[in-house]
């Protein structure tokens, strides 16, 4: 079995999807992969430690934008 077929089988396995929307598979080295319905874009493999190196800074920036005052002082 080649790597592409193996990746496709892991992707289709419902045991690798948590709450049907979060992909979590320690055996899959891919960081980004298509969602279950590819029309909805891509998701991250949350079993891959690099996904958190992307996720936490993005969440931190969002939180900063929500809680830091922007604009002119009135």
N, CA, C and O atoms as a GROMACS GRO file, in nm:
protein
  296
    1UNK      N    1   0.085  -0.117   0.000
    1UNK     CA    2   0.000   0.000   0.000
    1UNK      C    3   0.090   0.124   0.000
    1UNK      O    4   0.182   0.133   0.081
    2UNK      N    5   0.064   0.218  -0.089
    2UNK     CA    6   0.148   0.337  -0.093
    2UNK      C    7   0.101   0.440   0.010
    2UNK      O    8  -0.005   0.425   0.071
    3UNK      N    9   0.181   0.542   0.028
    3UNK     CA   10   0.157   0.642   0.132
    3UNK      C   11   0.025   0.716   0.110
    3UNK      O   12  -0.048   0.740   0.206
    4UNK      N   13  -0.007   0.752  -0.014
    4UNK     CA   14  -0.131   0.826  -0.042
    4UNK      C   15  -0.254   0.744  -0.003
    4UNK      O   16  -0.348   0.798   0.055
    5UNK      N   17  -0.254   0.615  -0.035
    5UNK     CA   18  -0.367   0.530   0.002
    5UNK      C   19  -0.378   0.518   0.153
    5UNK      O   20  -0.488   0.520   0.208
    6UNK      N   21  -0.265   0.506   0.221
    6UNK     CA   22  -0.265   0.496   0.366
    6UNK      C   23  -0.319   0.624   0.428
    6UNK      O   24  -0.399   0.618   0.522
    7UNK      N   25  -0.277   0.740   0.377
    7UNK     CA   26  -0.325   0.868   0.428
    7UNK      C   27  -0.475   0.883   0.404
    7UNK      O   28  -0.547   0.934   0.490
    8UNK      N   29  -0.523   0.838   0.290
    8UNK     CA   30  -0.666   0.845   0.260
    8UNK      C   31  -0.746   0.757   0.356
    8UNK      O   32  -0.853   0.797   0.402
    9UNK      N   33  -0.695   0.639   0.385
    9UNK     CA   34  -0.765   0.550   0.478
    9UNK      C   35  -0.767   0.608   0.619
    9UNK      O   36  -0.870   0.600   0.686
   10UNK      N   37  -0.656   0.667   0.664
   10UNK     CA   38  -0.653   0.730   0.796
   10UNK      C   39  -0.751   0.846   0.801
   10UNK      O   40  -0.820   0.867   0.901
   11UNK      N   41  -0.757   0.923   0.692
   11UNK     CA   42  -0.845   1.040   0.686
   11UNK      C   43  -0.992   0.999   0.692
   11UNK      O   44  -1.073   1.069   0.753
   12UNK      N   45  -1.026   0.887   0.632
   12UNK     CA   46  -1.165   0.840   0.629
   12UNK      C   47  -1.207   0.767   0.756
   12UNK      O   48  -1.326   0.748   0.779
   13UNK      N   49  -1.112   0.727   0.836
   13UNK     CA   50  -1.143   0.652   0.959
   13UNK      C   51  -1.212   0.744   1.060
   13UNK      O   52  -1.152   0.842   1.104
   14UNK      N   53  -1.336   0.715   1.098
   14UNK     CA   54  -1.407   0.802   1.193
   14UNK      C   55  -1.343   0.808   1.331
   14UNK      O   56  -1.368   0.901   1.407
   15UNK      N   57  -1.260   0.710   1.365
   15UNK     CA   58  -1.193   0.712   1.496
   15UNK      C   59  -1.087   0.822   1.505
   15UNK      O   60  -1.044   0.858   1.614
   16UNK      N   61  -1.045   0.875   1.390
   16UNK     CA   62  -0.945   0.982   1.389
   16UNK      C   63  -1.008   1.121   1.393
   16UNK      O   64  -0.937   1.221   1.388
   17UNK      N   65  -1.139   1.128   1.400
   17UNK     CA   66  -1.210   1.256   1.405
   17UNK      C   67  -1.278   1.268   1.540
   17UNK      O   68  -1.363   1.186   1.574
   18UNK      N   69  -1.242   1.370   1.615
   18UNK     CA   70  -1.302   1.396   1.746
   18UNK      C   71  -1.417   1.493   1.727
   18UNK      O   72  -1.401   1.597   1.664
   19UNK      N   73  -1.531   1.460   1.782
   19UNK     CA   74  -1.653   1.541   1.769
   19UNK      C   75  -1.685   1.567   1.622
   19UNK      O   76  -1.750   1.666   1.590
   20UNK      N   77  -1.642   1.480   1.535
   20UNK     CA   78  -1.668   1.484   1.391
   20UNK      C   79  -1.610   1.606   1.320
   20UNK      O   80  -1.641   1.630   1.203
   21UNK      N   81  -1.525   1.685   1.388
   21UNK     CA   82  -1.469   1.803   1.320
   21UNK      C   83  -1.321   1.825   1.348
   21UNK      O   84  -1.257   1.900   1.275
   22UNK      N   85  -1.265   1.762   1.450
   22UNK     CA   86  -1.124   1.780   1.482
   22UNK      C   87  -1.048   1.651   1.448
   22UNK      O   88  -1.076   1.544   1.501
   23UNK      N   89  -0.951   1.665   1.357
   23UNK     CA   90  -0.872   1.549   1.315
   23UNK      C   91  -0.758   1.529   1.415
   23UNK      O   92  -0.682   1.622   1.442
   24UNK      N   93  -0.747   1.409   1.469
   24UNK     CA   94  -0.644   1.377   1.569
   24UNK      C   95  -0.591   1.238   1.539
   24UNK      O   96  -0.656   1.137   1.568
   25UNK      N   97  -0.470   1.232   1.480
   25UNK     CA   98  -0.411   1.104   1.444
   25UNK      C   99  -0.259   1.114   1.460
   25UNK      O  100  -0.193   1.182   1.382
   26UNK      N  101  -0.205   1.047   1.559
   26UNK     CA  102  -0.061   1.050   1.585
   26UNK      C  103   0.020   0.981   1.476
   26UNK      O  104   0.139   1.009   1.461
   27UNK      N  105  -0.042   0.893   1.401
   27UNK     CA  106   0.030   0.821   1.296
   27UNK      C  107   0.037   0.898   1.164
   27UNK      O  108   0.108   0.858   1.072
   28UNK      N  109  -0.035   1.007   1.155
   28UNK     CA  110  -0.038   1.089   1.034
   28UNK      C  111   0.052   1.211   1.056
   28UNK      O  112   0.026   1.291   1.146
   29UNK      N  113   0.156   1.224   0.975
   29UNK     CA  114   0.252   1.332   0.994
   29UNK      C  115   0.209   1.464   0.931
   29UNK      O  116   0.271   1.567   0.954
   30UNK      N  117   0.102   1.461   0.852
   30UNK     CA  118   0.056   1.584   0.786
   30UNK      C  119   0.009   1.686   0.890
   30UNK      O  120  -0.053   1.649   0.990
   31UNK      N  121   0.038   1.812   0.866
   31UNK     CA  122  -0.008   1.919   0.953
   31UNK      C  123  -0.144   1.968   0.906
   31UNK      O  124  -0.237   1.979   0.986
   32UNK      N  125  -0.156   1.998   0.777
   32UNK     CA  126  -0.283   2.042   0.719
   32UNK      C  127  -0.336   1.933   0.627
   32UNK      O  128  -0.260   1.870   0.553
   33UNK      N  129  -0.466   1.911   0.632
   33UNK     CA  130  -0.528   1.813   0.547
   33UNK      C  131  -0.671   1.857   0.520
   33UNK      O  132  -0.725   1.939   0.596
   34UNK      N  133  -0.734   1.806   0.415
   34UNK     CA  134  -0.871   1.849   0.384
   34UNK      C  135  -0.968   1.806   0.494
   34UNK      O  136  -0.949   1.704   0.558
   35UNK      N  137  -1.071   1.887   0.513
   35UNK     CA  138  -1.175   1.848   0.608
   35UNK      C  139  -1.251   1.729   0.555
   35UNK      O  140  -1.228   1.686   0.442
   36UNK      N  141  -1.340   1.675   0.636
   36UNK     CA  142  -1.416   1.557   0.592
   36UNK      C  143  -1.491   1.587   0.463
   36UNK      O  144  -1.502   1.501   0.376
   37UNK      N  145  -1.543   1.706   0.452
   37UNK     CA  146  -1.602   1.752   0.327
   37UNK      C  147  -1.504   1.853   0.268
   37UNK      O  148  -1.498   1.966   0.316
   38UNK      N  149  -1.428   1.817   0.167
   38UNK     CA  150  -1.323   1.905   0.114
   38UNK      C  151  -1.372   2.040   0.067
   38UNK      O  152  -1.292   2.132   0.052
   39UNK      N  153  -1.502   2.056   0.042
   39UNK     CA  154  -1.557   2.185   0.000
   39UNK      C  155  -1.544   2.289   0.112
   39UNK      O  156  -1.552   2.409   0.085
   40UNK      N  157  -1.525   2.244   0.236
   40UNK     CA  158  -1.514   2.336   0.350
   40UNK      C  159  -1.371   2.375   0.382
   40UNK      O  160  -1.347   2.442   0.482
   41UNK      N  161  -1.276   2.335   0.300
   41UNK     CA  162  -1.138   2.378   0.320
   41UNK      C  163  -1.052   2.275   0.390
   41UNK      O  164  -1.066   2.154   0.370
   42UNK      N  165  -0.962   2.328   0.475
   42UNK     CA  166  -0.862   2.243   0.541
   42UNK      C  167  -0.875   2.250   0.692
   42UNK      O  168  -0.936   2.343   0.747
   43UNK      N  169  -0.817   2.152   0.757
   43UNK     CA  170  -0.808   2.150   0.902
   43UNK      C  171  -0.667   2.110   0.941
   43UNK      O  172  -0.585   2.076   0.856
   44UNK      N  173  -0.639   2.114   1.070
   44UNK     CA  174  -0.508   2.074   1.120
   44UNK      C  175  -0.519   1.938   1.188
   44UNK      O  176  -0.625   1.900   1.238
   45UNK      N  177  -0.408   1.866   1.188
   45UNK     CA  178  -0.399   1.742   1.264
   45UNK      C  179  -0.356   1.782   1.405
   45UNK      O  180  -0.240   1.816   1.428
   46UNK      N  181  -0.449   1.778   1.499
   46UNK     CA  182  -0.421   1.824   1.634
   46UNK      C  183  -0.334   1.728   1.713
   46UNK      O  184  -0.297   1.759   1.826
   47UNK      N  185  -0.300   1.613   1.658
   47UNK     CA  186  -0.203   1.524   1.721
   47UNK      C  187  -0.062   1.565   1.686
   47UNK      O  188   0.034   1.518   1.747
   48UNK      N  189  -0.049   1.651   1.587
   48UNK     CA  190   0.083   1.700   1.545
   48UNK      C  191   0.119   1.821   1.633
   48UNK      O  192   0.045   1.919   1.634
   49UNK      N  193   0.231   1.817   1.705
   49UNK     CA  194   0.267   1.927   1.795
   49UNK      C  195   0.282   2.062   1.724
   49UNK      O  196   0.264   2.167   1.786
   50UNK      N  197   0.316   2.059   1.596
   50UNK     CA  198   0.331   2.185   1.522
   50UNK      C  199   0.200   2.259   1.507
   50UNK      O  200   0.199   2.380   1.488
   51UNK      N  201   0.088   2.187   1.516
   51UNK     CA  202  -0.041   2.255   1.503
   51UNK      C  203  -0.062   2.356   1.616
   51UNK      O  204  -0.124   2.460   1.595
   52UNK      N  205  -0.011   2.325   1.733
   52UNK     CA  206  -0.026   2.418   1.846
   52UNK      C  207   0.067   2.538   1.833
   52UNK      O  208   0.038   2.644   1.889
   53UNK      N  209   0.176   2.523   1.761
   53UNK     CA  210   0.264   2.637   1.734
   53UNK      C  211   0.197   2.737   1.641
   53UNK      O  212   0.235   2.854   1.638
   54UNK      N  213   0.099   2.693   1.567
   54UNK     CA  214   0.022   2.782   1.481
   54UNK      C  215  -0.103   2.830   1.554
   54UNK      O  216  -0.138   2.948   1.546
   55UNK      N  217  -0.170   2.741   1.623
   55UNK     CA  218  -0.298   2.772   1.686
   55UNK      C  219  -0.285   2.875   1.799
   55UNK      O  220  -0.362   2.971   1.802
   56UNK      N  221  -0.191   2.857   1.890
   56UNK     CA  222  -0.181   2.946   2.006
   56UNK      C  223  -0.148   3.090   1.969
   56UNK      O  224  -0.212   3.181   2.023
   57UNK      N  225  -0.054   3.118   1.880
   57UNK     CA  226  -0.031   3.258   1.843
   57UNK      C  227  -0.153   3.323   1.777
   57UNK      O  228  -0.181   3.440   1.800
   58UNK      N  229  -0.225   3.248   1.696
   58UNK     CA  230  -0.345   3.303   1.632
   58UNK      C  231  -0.451   3.335   1.737
   58UNK      O  232  -0.512   3.442   1.733
   59UNK      N  233  -0.472   3.245   1.831
   59UNK     CA  234  -0.568   3.270   1.939
   59UNK      C  235  -0.524   3.387   2.026
   59UNK      O  236  -0.607   3.467   2.069
   60UNK      N  237  -0.394   3.398   2.051
   60UNK     CA  238  -0.342   3.508   2.132
   60UNK      C  239  -0.369   3.642   2.063
   60UNK      O  240  -0.410   3.738   2.129
   61UNK      N  241  -0.347   3.650   1.934
   61UNK     CA  242  -0.372   3.774   1.860
   61UNK      C  243  -0.521   3.808   1.863
   61UNK      O  244  -0.557   3.925   1.878
   62UNK      N  245  -0.606   3.709   1.850
   62UNK     CA  246  -0.750   3.733   1.854
   62UNK      C  247  -0.791   3.788   1.990
   62UNK      O  248  -0.869   3.883   1.998
   63UNK      N  249  -0.739   3.728   2.096
   63UNK     CA  250  -0.771   3.775   2.231
   63UNK      C  251  -0.720   3.917   2.251
   63UNK      O  252  -0.790   3.999   2.311
   64UNK      N  253  -0.601   3.947   2.203
   64UNK     CA  254  -0.549   4.084   2.214
   64UNK      C  255  -0.639   4.183   2.141
   64UNK      O  256  -0.666   4.292   2.192
   65UNK      N  257  -0.684   4.147   2.024
   65UNK     CA  258  -0.769   4.236   1.946
   65UNK      C  259  -0.904   4.261   2.015
   65UNK      O  260  -0.962   4.368   2.001
   66UNK      N  261  -0.951   4.163   2.088
   66UNK     CA  262  -1.079   4.177   2.158
   66UNK      C  263  -1.064   4.266   2.281
   66UNK      O  264  -1.149   4.351   2.307
   67UNK      N  265  -0.957   4.246   2.357
   67UNK     CA  266  -0.946   4.312   2.487
   67UNK      C  267  -0.863   4.440   2.488
   67UNK      O  268  -0.874   4.517   2.584
   68UNK      N  269  -0.782   4.466   2.387
   68UNK     CA  270  -0.706   4.591   2.384
   68UNK      C  271  -0.790   4.698   2.316
   68UNK      O  272  -0.849   4.674   2.210
   69UNK      N  273  -0.793   4.816   2.376
   69UNK     CA  274  -0.870   4.925   2.312
   69UNK      C  275  -0.798   4.979   2.188
   69UNK      O  276  -0.678   5.007   2.192
   70UNK      N  277  -0.871   4.992   2.081
   70UNK     CA  278  -0.818   5.048   1.958
   70UNK      C  279  -0.898   5.174   1.924
   70UNK      O  280  -1.013   5.189   1.966
   71UNK      N  281  -0.838   5.261   1.848
   71UNK     CA  282  -0.909   5.380   1.803
   71UNK      C  283  -0.876   5.501   1.890
   71UNK      O  284  -0.790   5.495   1.977
   72UNK      N  285  -0.947   5.610   1.864
   72UNK     CA  286  -0.922   5.734   1.938
   72UNK      C  287  -0.989   5.731   2.073
   72UNK      O  288  -1.092   5.666   2.093
   73UNK      N  289  -0.929   5.803   2.164
   73UNK     CA  290  -0.986   5.813   2.300
   73UNK      C  291  -1.091   5.922   2.300
   73UNK      O  292  -1.067   6.031   2.247
   74UNK      N  293  -1.204   5.895   2.358
   74UNK     CA  294  -1.311   5.995   2.364
   74UNK      C  295  -1.334   6.040   2.505
   74UNK      O  296  -1.420   6.124   2.530
   0.00000   0.00000   0.00000
